[in-house]
Amino acid sequence: MMTAASRCSALFAVPPDMRRIEELVQCCERRKASAARKLASAQAEVAAAQAAYEQAIDARNDWIANNPDPQLMML
């Protein structure tokens, strides 16, 4: 099975014609859409990770501020 990248590069192994150019355009459109989906997913993951990190920092700071026994912090 030929991958999208190898399919795109194989399109111009011979002199291009309109059909091959149109195939290349469609291949590039699919690749661009796939990259956009991956980027959106990665950005959502970064946002979720940042939110979890901030919640953890807040929880730690709250615990430190409200800890009745400072000796426990030495453990």
PyRosetta script that sets phi, psi and omega in degrees:
from pyrosetta import init, pose_from_sequence

init()
pose = pose_from_sequence("MMTAASRCSALFAVPPDMRRIEELVQCCERRKASAARKLASAQAEVAAAQAAYEQAIDARNDWIANNPDPQLMML")
pose.set_psi(1, 132.0)
pose.set_omega(1, -177.6)
pose.set_phi(2, -86.4)
pose.set_psi(2, 131.4)
pose.set_omega(2, 177.8)
pose.set_phi(3, -75.2)
pose.set_psi(3, 165.8)
pose.set_omega(3, -179.6)
pose.set_phi(4, -61.5)
pose.set_psi(4, -41.3)
pose.set_omega(4, -178.7)
pose.set_phi(5, -65.1)
pose.set_psi(5, -44.1)
pose.set_omega(5, -179.9)
pose.set_phi(6, -69.8)
pose.set_psi(6, -32.2)
pose.set_omega(6, 176.8)
pose.set_phi(7, -64.1)
pose.set_psi(7, -44.0)
pose.set_omega(7, 179.5)
pose.set_phi(8, -63.9)
pose.set_psi(8, -44.4)
pose.set_omega(8, -178.7)
pose.set_phi(9, -69.6)
pose.set_psi(9, -28.8)
pose.set_omega(9, -179.9)
pose.set_phi(10, -75.4)
pose.set_psi(10, -15.9)
pose.set_omega(10, -176.6)
pose.set_phi(11, -63.4)
pose.set_psi(11, -30.0)
pose.set_omega(11, -177.0)
pose.set_phi(12, -111.6)
pose.set_psi(12, 27.9)
pose.set_omega(12, 174.2)
pose.set_phi(13, -68.4)
pose.set_psi(13, -21.5)
pose.set_omega(13, 175.5)
pose.set_phi(14, -123.1)
pose.set_psi(14, 165.4)
pose.set_omega(14, 179.6)
pose.set_phi(15, -54.5)
pose.set_psi(15, 134.7)
pose.set_omega(15, -174.4)
pose.set_phi(16, -70.4)
pose.set_psi(16, 149.3)
pose.set_omega(16, 169.6)
pose.set_phi(17, -129.5)
pose.set_psi(17, 175.9)
pose.set_omega(17, -174.9)
pose.set_phi(18, -59.5)
pose.set_psi(18, -40.0)
pose.set_omega(18, -179.5)
pose.set_phi(19, -62.0)
pose.set_psi(19, -44.9)
pose.set_omega(19, -179.8)
pose.set_phi(20, -67.2)
pose.set_psi(20, -39.4)
pose.set_omega(20, 178.4)
pose.set_phi(21, -64.1)
pose.set_psi(21, -41.8)
pose.set_omega(21, 178.7)
pose.set_phi(22, -64.3)
pose.set_psi(22, -39.4)
pose.set_omega(22, 175.6)
pose.set_phi(23, -61.1)
pose.set_psi(23, -41.0)
pose.set_omega(23, 179.1)
pose.set_phi(24, -64.2)
pose.set_psi(24, -42.9)
pose.set_omega(24, 178.3)
pose.set_phi(25, -59.8)
pose.set_psi(25, -45.8)
pose.set_omega(25, -179.8)
pose.set_phi(26, -65.1)
pose.set_psi(26, -40.1)
pose.set_omega(26, 177.0)
pose.set_phi(27, -60.9)
pose.set_psi(27, -45.0)
pose.set_omega(27, 179.8)
pose.set_phi(28, -66.5)
pose.set_psi(28, -36.1)
pose.set_omega(28, 177.2)
pose.set_phi(29, -63.8)
pose.set_psi(29, -42.9)
pose.set_omega(29, 178.1)
pose.set_phi(30, -64.4)
pose.set_psi(30, -42.4)
pose.set_omega(30, 180.0)
pose.set_phi(31, -63.4)
pose.set_psi(31, -42.7)
pose.set_omega(31, 179.6)
pose.set_phi(32, -64.0)
pose.set_psi(32, -42.6)
pose.set_omega(32, 178.8)
pose.set_phi(33, -64.2)
pose.set_psi(33, -41.1)
pose.set_omega(33, 178.5)
pose.set_phi(34, -63.8)
pose.set_psi(34, -43.2)
pose.set_omega(34, 178.9)
pose.set_phi(35, -63.8)
pose.set_psi(35, -38.8)
pose.set_omega(35, 179.0)
pose.set_phi(36, -64.7)
pose.set_psi(36, -40.3)
pose.set_omega(36, 177.2)
pose.set_phi(37, -63.7)
pose.set_psi(37, -43.9)
pose.set_omega(37, 179.7)
pose.set_phi(38, -63.8)
pose.set_psi(38, -40.7)
pose.set_omega(38, 179.3)
pose.set_phi(39, -64.3)
pose.set_psi(39, -44.3)
pose.set_omega(39, 179.2)
pose.set_phi(40, -61.2)
pose.set_psi(40, -41.5)
pose.set_omega(40, 178.8)
pose.set_phi(41, -64.3)
pose.set_psi(41, -43.8)
pose.set_omega(41, 179.6)
pose.set_phi(42, -65.4)
pose.set_psi(42, -39.8)
pose.set_omega(42, 178.8)
pose.set_phi(43, -65.6)
pose.set_psi(43, -38.1)
pose.set_omega(43, 177.3)
pose.set_phi(44, -65.1)
pose.set_psi(44, -39.9)
pose.set_omega(44, 178.6)
pose.set_phi(45, -65.1)
pose.set_psi(45, -41.3)
pose.set_omega(45, 177.8)
pose.set_phi(46, -62.9)
pose.set_psi(46, -43.2)
pose.set_omega(46, 179.6)
pose.set_phi(47, -63.2)
pose.set_psi(47, -42.2)
pose.set_omega(47, 178.9)
pose.set_phi(48, -65.7)
pose.set_psi(48, -41.6)
pose.set_omega(48, 178.6)
pose.set_phi(49, -64.3)
pose.set_psi(49, -41.1)
pose.set_omega(49, 178.8)
pose.set_phi(50, -63.8)
pose.set_psi(50, -43.0)
pose.set_omega(50, 178.9)
pose.set_phi(51, -63.3)
pose.set_psi(51, -42.8)
pose.set_omega(51, 178.5)
pose.set_phi(52, -64.1)
pose.set_psi(52, -40.2)
pose.set_omega(52, 178.4)
pose.set_phi(53, -61.9)
pose.set_psi(53, -46.5)
pose.set_omega(53, -179.6)
pose.set_phi(54, -63.4)
pose.set_psi(54, -38.7)
pose.set_omega(54, 177.2)
pose.set_phi(55, -64.8)
pose.set_psi(55, -40.2)
pose.set_omega(55, 179.2)
pose.set_phi(56, -65.4)
pose.set_psi(56, -42.7)
pose.set_omega(56, 177.8)
pose.set_phi(57, -62.4)
pose.set_psi(57, -44.5)
pose.set_omega(57, 178.3)
pose.set_phi(58, -61.7)
pose.set_psi(58, -42.5)
pose.set_omega(58, 179.2)
pose.set_phi(59, -62.6)
pose.set_psi(59, -42.7)
pose.set_omega(59, 178.8)
pose.set_phi(60, -63.8)
pose.set_psi(60, -45.8)
pose.set_omega(60, 179.9)
pose.set_phi(61, -63.7)
pose.set_psi(61, -39.6)
pose.set_omega(61, 177.0)
pose.set_phi(62, -63.7)
pose.set_psi(62, -42.2)
pose.set_omega(62, -179.6)
pose.set_phi(63, -63.8)
pose.set_psi(63, -44.4)
pose.set_omega(63, 179.5)
pose.set_phi(64, -62.2)
pose.set_psi(64, -44.0)
pose.set_omega(64, -178.2)
pose.set_phi(65, -66.7)
pose.set_psi(65, -31.4)
pose.set_omega(65, -175.2)
pose.set_phi(66, -106.1)
pose.set_psi(66, 9.6)
pose.set_omega(66, -178.2)
pose.set_phi(67, -73.6)
pose.set_psi(67, 119.0)
pose.set_omega(67, -178.7)
pose.set_phi(68, -76.9)
pose.set_psi(68, -17.2)
pose.set_omega(68, -176.8)
pose.set_phi(69, -125.8)
pose.set_psi(69, 95.5)
pose.set_omega(69, -178.1)
pose.set_phi(70, -60.4)
pose.set_psi(70, -18.7)
pose.set_omega(70, 178.6)
pose.set_phi(71, -62.9)
pose.set_psi(71, -30.6)
pose.set_omega(71, 179.9)
pose.set_phi(72, -63.9)
pose.set_psi(72, -26.2)
pose.set_omega(72, -178.6)
pose.set_phi(73, -70.1)
pose.set_psi(73, -16.5)
pose.set_omega(73, -179.4)
pose.set_phi(74, -78.7)
pose.set_psi(74, -15.2)
pose.set_omega(74, -177.3)
pose.set_phi(75, -74.9)
pose.dump_pdb("model.pdb")
